[in-house]
Amino acid sequence: MSQPSILIVGCGLAGPILATFLLLSDTPAAEKPHITILERSPAPRVQGQNIDIRGAGLTIIRKLGLESTIRAAVTHEEGASFVDASNRVWAAFAADRSGKVETGTADVEIMRGRLADICYRRSVSVSEEVQRQGGTGIEYVFGDYLETLEQGGEKVRVRFAKSGREEEFDVVVGADGLQSRTRKMVFGEAGEEDRVKRIGMYAAFFSMAKTETDSLWRRWFNAPGRRSLWIRPSDRKDRVSAFVYVINDQDERLPEVAKMGHKGVGPQKELLNEYFRDVGWERERIMKEMDESEDFYYDMVAQVKMERCSKGRIVLLGDAG
């Protein structure tokens, strides 16, 4: 039996996890798939906001053999407190440590970047073990992206934009996030407005230096005009995580700067400064830290809704689908 060849576009969370599971199958090493993971970034993406792992997520990390590693890297958030402009707490909800009750703070809270790094390293170690047993494992290609993608017969032919490399794969998996370029290439740019269901919410994430007002409790400040600022513990004792969002389905500047991706960091920060210039609380500190941050990320909050997440030998995974 020949090795199936699989291209996974995106080295965030979904891509490396899928590759790991494929290589952990009971198939003999020589018959395990030859996997290529293509990532536009020059290195694994290890930035991102606080996320929680619940339900099926816990099942997955256990099957990956990563539960103890992940639990050792959590943020230790104790709960969520709602504060007013004077930083007085008017409501507080403690974290659930039993894993039986759904609260705002889950039993397993971890930084997305730390989780991505753990999952990436797990994929590398599994790949190396497969290679020791005579298999091909995973080839990681960073700093490149798909220029063309064409299906024909039993293969998908692709060309990488920067290297010009051309290759055929049995299956292509688009795991390149909410703004998936793979989805647009396969299903057409014209249908994006129907597929991506916006809720009018636009958010930014970045880290900040910790100060005396910060603790292991998340502080959540709501301002008039559907604007909100969060400060949360991170996995570093000297840093905290900031989450800034606005809900507005009328201002087209919000989705326009989101479409710019990492190239639009300047306009994104400028627009958020405009939205939050009068909210009070710790606005001055947060906006200053945002302007200076190097791990800033901004995007719309939305969900992809499609009747099918596959076309022929191409399938979408995670946020992409």
JOBELSUL-V500014 format. One record per pair of residues at least 4 apart in sequence whose ideal C-beta (glycine too) atoms are under 6 Angstrom apart, sorted by the first residue. I is the first residue (numbers start at 1). J is the second residue. If there is no record, write none. Layout:
BEGIN
{{I | J} {I | J}}
END
This chain:
BEGIN
{{1 | 31} {3 | 33} {3 | 34} {4 | 33} {4 | 170} {5 | 34} {5 | 169} {5 | 170} {6 | 33} {6 | 35} {6 | 171} {7 | 36} {7 | 169} {7 | 172} {8 | 15} {8 | 19} {8 | 37} {8 | 173} {8 | 175} {9 | 38} {9 | 174} {9 | 176} {9 | 182} {10 | 15} {10 | 175} {10 | 176} {11 | 15} {11 | 37} {11 | 39} {11 | 44} {12 | 45} {12 | 116} {13 | 116} {13 | 119} {14 | 175} {14 | 317} {14 | 318} {15 | 37} {15 | 175} {16 | 119} {16 | 120} {16 | 123} {17 | 119} {19 | 35} {19 | 123} {19 | 138} {20 | 122} {20 | 123} {20 | 126} {22 | 33} {23 | 32} {23 | 126} {23 | 130} {27 | 31} {27 | 32} {29 | 130} {29 | 133} {29 | 134} {29 | 135} {30 | 134} {30 | 135} {32 | 130} {32 | 135} {34 | 136} {35 | 138} {36 | 139} {37 | 138} {37 | 140} {38 | 141} {39 | 142} {40 | 145} {41 | 45} {42 | 142} {42 | 143} {43 | 142} {44 | 120} {46 | 113} {46 | 116} {46 | 117} {47 | 113} {47 | 295} {48 | 112} {48 | 113} {49 | 112} {49 | 205} {50 | 109} {50 | 232} {50 | 241} {51 | 112} {52 | 106} {52 | 109} {53 | 57} {53 | 58} {53 | 108} {54 | 106} {61 | 66} {61 | 67} {61 | 70} {62 | 67} {64 | 122} {66 | 70} {66 | 122} {69 | 118} {73 | 110} {73 | 114} {73 | 235} {74 | 108} {74 | 109} {74 | 110} {75 | 109} {75 | 233} {75 | 234} {75 | 235} {76 | 216} {77 | 105} {77 | 109} {77 | 218} {77 | 233} {78 | 95} {78 | 216} {78 | 217} {79 | 93} {79 | 94} {79 | 95} {79 | 105} {79 | 217} {80 | 93} {80 | 104} {80 | 105} {80 | 218} {80 | 220} {81 | 89} {81 | 92} {81 | 217} {81 | 219} {82 | 90} {82 | 91} {82 | 220} {83 | 87} {83 | 89} {83 | 219} {83 | 221} {84 | 88} {85 | 280} {85 | 281} {93 | 103} {93 | 104} {95 | 105} {96 | 101} {96 | 103} {97 | 107} {99 | 107} {110 | 114} {110 | 115} {111 | 234} {111 | 235} {114 | 235} {127 | 137} {127 | 138} {130 | 135} {130 | 137} {131 | 137} {144 | 160} {144 | 162} {144 | 163} {145 | 161} {146 | 158} {147 | 159} {147 | 161} {148 | 159} {149 | 158} {149 | 185} {150 | 157} {151 | 156} {151 | 312} {155 | 168} {156 | 169} {156 | 172} {156 | 313} {157 | 168} {159 | 166} {160 | 165} {171 | 313} {172 | 314} {173 | 315} {173 | 317} {174 | 180} {174 | 182} {174 | 183} {174 | 316} {174 | 320} {175 | 317} {175 | 318} {176 | 180} {176 | 182} {176 | 320} {177 | 319} {177 | 320} {178 | 319} {180 | 320} {183 | 187} {183 | 316} {183 | 320} {184 | 189} {186 | 311} {186 | 314} {187 | 191} {191 | 195} {192 | 196} {195 | 304} {195 | 306} {196 | 302} {196 | 304} {197 | 302} {197 | 303} {197 | 305} {198 | 300} {198 | 302} {200 | 247} {200 | 248} {200 | 249} {201 | 245} {201 | 247} {201 | 301} {202 | 246} {202 | 254} {202 | 300} {203 | 245} {203 | 301} {204 | 244} {204 | 272} {204 | 298} {205 | 243} {205 | 297} {206 | 242} {206 | 290} {206 | 293} {206 | 295} {206 | 296} {207 | 239} {207 | 241} {207 | 295} {208 | 240} {208 | 242} {208 | 289} {210 | 214} {210 | 238} {210 | 239} {210 | 240} {214 | 240} {216 | 233} {218 | 232} {219 | 231} {220 | 230} {221 | 229} {221 | 281} {222 | 228} {223 | 227} {223 | 279} {226 | 247} {227 | 246} {227 | 279} {228 | 245} {229 | 244} {229 | 286} {230 | 243} {231 | 240} {231 | 242} {232 | 241} {234 | 239} {234 | 240} {234 | 241} {242 | 286} {246 | 275} {252 | 256} {253 | 271} {255 | 300} {257 | 264} {257 | 267} {257 | 268} {257 | 271} {258 | 299} {258 | 300} {260 | 264} {264 | 268} {265 | 296} {268 | 298} {269 | 290} {269 | 291} {273 | 287} {276 | 283} {279 | 283} {282 | 286} {283 | 287} {304 | 321} {309 | 316} {309 | 321} {310 | 315} {316 | 320} {316 | 321}}
END
